Structure formats: structure tokens, C-alpha cells
Amino acid sequence: MRYNASMGESSSLPVKIAIIEDDIVISQMYRMKFEAEGFEVQTAEDGKTGVDLCEKMRPDIILLDIRMPQMNGDEALKKIRATDWGKNIPVLVLTNLGEEEAPSSFHALGINSYIVKADFTPRQVTERVKEVLSGR
């Protein structure tokens, strides 16, 4: 089932979420939560793999960590934003860094929300994703 953000209803195609997060436990926790809500979820454990995943998957929304191996989150987002398919994808930064510690480039690259993992429950993150998808 697909969560239809504009109607608050379900349709036949799932909303696709890419979770780019190097902590496997956190990544799988969010994957299970979103799948239980009817989303299609794919994960990547580093920024480089995340960019490749997004290019193939063309997600409807991206959850992106900042500090990761091989390529950090702001570098990954720069690469995603530089493409035709990625320039308008909603992105939620999901990190344990306070917003003041984040690279200033994140806001310039057009993020939709900044979430400190320790301050939000998985349910709250799911609700924030739904809000972003519905344009609120």
C-alpha cells in the first residue's frame, strides 16, 4: 500500500523512502517502522552507496545522516542535488549532531527538515515524513 500524502489515503503504489544511515541498528529500526506504515524502503550504509541507491531507486523522499564513511551526508546531498532526478526530492536530515554542528551547506542544498535522532521517536519521524510529503 502507498501512503497518499495529499489525500491521507492509500493507493496501489508505495511511497519510496531511501534511508542513508551508517548505523545498521537505527537504519533497520526505521526501515521496519516505515514498512509497517506501508512505505517501500531501501537502505544504504554510507554516502557513496546512498547516492548510487537513490540514482537507481529514485525515491520519493530521503532520510540522510551527516557523518558516514566513504562520503558524508552533505557531499552525498550535493551529488544528489546536482542531478535532474534529485534536485527536488524532499530530504530529511536524520542525525545526532545538533543543527549548529551541521555543515552550513545542508540548508543551502534545500533540506526539508532537520531531525536529531535522540530527540524524536520513530513514530515522530514517520509523522514528520508524512507532513513533508503532504507539503505542510
C-alpha positions as a Python dict, from the first residue, in 0.01 Angstrom:
ca = {
    (1, 'M'): (0, 0, 0),
    (2, 'R'): (106, 355, -64),
    (3, 'Y'): (52, 640, 173),
    (4, 'N'): (-104, 914, -39),
    (5, 'A'): (11, 1228, 135),
    (6, 'S'): (-227, 1466, -35),
    (7, 'M'): (-536, 1261, 42),
    (8, 'G'): (-431, 1086, 363),
    (9, 'E'): (-540, 767, 189),
    (10, 'S'): (-377, 462, 40),
    (11, 'S'): (-322, 383, -326),
    (12, 'S'): (-161, 93, -507),
    (13, 'L'): (195, 226, -544),
    (14, 'P'): (417, 257, -238),
    (15, 'V'): (595, 580, -147),
    (16, 'K'): (967, 506, -180),
    (17, 'I'): (1200, 608, 100),
    (18, 'A'): (1579, 591, 87),
    (19, 'I'): (1745, 576, 429),
    (20, 'I'): (2114, 663, 412),
    (21, 'E'): (2246, 582, 759),
    (22, 'D'): (2566, 409, 870),
    (23, 'D'): (2424, 273, 1197),
    (24, 'I'): (2263, -55, 1088),
    (25, 'V'): (2050, -89, 1403),
    (26, 'I'): (1898, 257, 1354),
    (27, 'S'): (1857, 203, 981),
    (28, 'Q'): (1673, -125, 1030),
    (29, 'M'): (1456, 19, 1308),
    (30, 'Y'): (1336, 296, 1075),
    (31, 'R'): (1301, 53, 786),
    (32, 'M'): (1067, -168, 991),
    (33, 'K'): (864, 131, 1112),
    (34, 'F'): (817, 274, 764),
    (35, 'E'): (739, -64, 607),
    (36, 'A'): (475, -120, 876),
    (37, 'E'): (322, 211, 763),
    (38, 'G'): (309, 91, 400),
    (39, 'F'): (619, 262, 260),
    (40, 'E'): (875, 91, 34),
    (41, 'V'): (1216, 131, 198),
    (42, 'Q'): (1572, 74, 82),
    (43, 'T'): (1883, 149, 285),
    (44, 'A'): (2247, 237, 231),
    (45, 'E'): (2525, 237, 491),
    (46, 'D'): (2739, 519, 352),
    (47, 'G'): (2703, 829, 140),
    (48, 'K'): (2854, 687, -179),
    (49, 'T'): (2629, 380, -173),
    (50, 'G'): (2339, 609, -84),
    (51, 'V'): (2389, 825, -394),
    (52, 'D'): (2404, 510, -610),
    (53, 'L'): (2091, 374, -441),
    (54, 'C'): (1899, 696, -500),
    (55, 'E'): (2004, 707, -864),
    (56, 'K'): (1862, 357, -919),
    (57, 'M'): (1562, 382, -685),
    (58, 'R'): (1451, 741, -748),
    (59, 'P'): (1296, 771, -401),
    (60, 'D'): (1007, 999, -317),
    (61, 'I'): (1190, 1113, -1),
    (62, 'I'): (1535, 1065, 155),
    (63, 'L'): (1637, 1030, 520),
    (64, 'L'): (2004, 1127, 534),
    (65, 'D'): (2263, 1103, 810),
    (66, 'I'): (2553, 1350, 821),
    (67, 'R'): (2857, 1161, 949),
    (68, 'M'): (2914, 849, 742),
    (69, 'P'): (3207, 659, 591),
    (70, 'Q'): (3322, 697, 229),
    (71, 'M'): (3116, 1012, 171),
    (72, 'N'): (2948, 1228, 433),
    (73, 'G'): (2588, 1344, 412),
    (74, 'D'): (2646, 1692, 275),
    (75, 'E'): (2869, 1558, -4),
    (76, 'A'): (2606, 1295, -87),
    (77, 'L'): (2334, 1559, -94),
    (78, 'K'): (2543, 1783, -324),
    (79, 'K'): (2573, 1493, -570),
    (80, 'I'): (2201, 1414, -548),
    (81, 'R'): (2100, 1779, -592),
    (82, 'A'): (2328, 1810, -897),
    (83, 'T'): (2110, 1564, -1093),
    (84, 'D'): (1781, 1626, -1272),
    (85, 'W'): (1612, 1344, -1080),
    (86, 'G'): (1744, 1457, -741),
    (87, 'K'): (1716, 1832, -743),
    (88, 'N'): (1365, 1839, -591),
    (89, 'I'): (1348, 1522, -379),
    (90, 'P'): (1248, 1606, -20),
    (91, 'V'): (1534, 1537, 221),
    (92, 'L'): (1516, 1499, 596),
    (93, 'V'): (1848, 1512, 777),
    (94, 'L'): (1839, 1242, 1045),
    (95, 'T'): (2142, 1276, 1271),
    (96, 'N'): (2268, 1301, 1626),
    (97, 'L'): (2452, 1625, 1552),
    (98, 'G'): (2287, 1939, 1675),
    (99, 'E'): (2179, 2171, 1397),
    (100, 'E'): (2455, 2417, 1490),
    (101, 'E'): (2713, 2140, 1428),
    (102, 'A'): (2581, 2056, 1081),
    (103, 'P'): (2760, 2178, 770),
    (104, 'S'): (2607, 2510, 662),
    (105, 'S'): (2576, 2368, 311),
    (106, 'F'): (2284, 2148, 418),
    (107, 'H'): (2042, 2438, 436),
    (108, 'A'): (2173, 2584, 112),
    (109, 'L'): (2109, 2246, -55),
    (110, 'G'): (1744, 2256, 39),
    (111, 'I'): (1665, 2019, 322),
    (112, 'N'): (1304, 1988, 432),
    (113, 'S'): (1358, 1901, 796),
    (114, 'Y'): (1640, 1855, 1045),
    (115, 'I'): (1582, 1576, 1297),
    (116, 'V'): (1810, 1497, 1590),
    (117, 'K'): (1765, 1120, 1636),
    (118, 'A'): (1792, 1134, 2014),
    (119, 'D'): (1506, 1387, 2033),
    (120, 'F'): (1250, 1204, 1815),
    (121, 'T'): (1078, 867, 1841),
    (122, 'P'): (1040, 656, 1526),
    (123, 'R'): (669, 744, 1530),
    (124, 'Q'): (750, 1115, 1534),
    (125, 'V'): (993, 1070, 1245),
    (126, 'T'): (723, 884, 1049),
    (127, 'E'): (479, 1168, 1115),
    (128, 'R'): (738, 1424, 1004),
    (129, 'V'): (789, 1232, 678),
    (130, 'K'): (413, 1231, 618),
    (131, 'E'): (400, 1607, 686),
    (132, 'V'): (678, 1675, 436),
    (133, 'L'): (514, 1454, 175),
    (134, 'S'): (183, 1633, 222),
    (135, 'G'): (354, 1969, 179),
    (136, 'R'): (297, 2102, 531),
}
